[in-house]
Amino acid sequence: MKFVSTWSMRKATIPEAVRRFLAGGGKPPAGVKLLGRWHRSDASGGFSLYETSDPAALFAHAAEWAPYLEIHTSMVLEDEEVGPVLARLYGQ
């Protein structure tokens, strides 16, 4: 399964969040593959794309960062996955 996480920096915690990130804290846990991470050009946050069959591990990673970042995560599907479902539902 793939998941997109968006995050925004909590202004009061920016120095500690940066310290943790630079110290390697941005690496996902075992069982979660980071497919890419992008940062907004204004340094206010960004988004990451993950792949995992263990959503609880991704939750644990987000929980570690929750004091520093506001995080929103959604499971996402690729076109090839949704196409057959849409065709079945709408008869195309």
Secondary structure, 3 states (H helix, E strand, C coil): CEEEEEEEECHHHHHHHHHHHHHHHCCCCCCEEEEEEEECCCCCEEEEEEEECCHHHHHHHHHHHCCCEEEEEEEECCHHHHHHHHHHHHCC
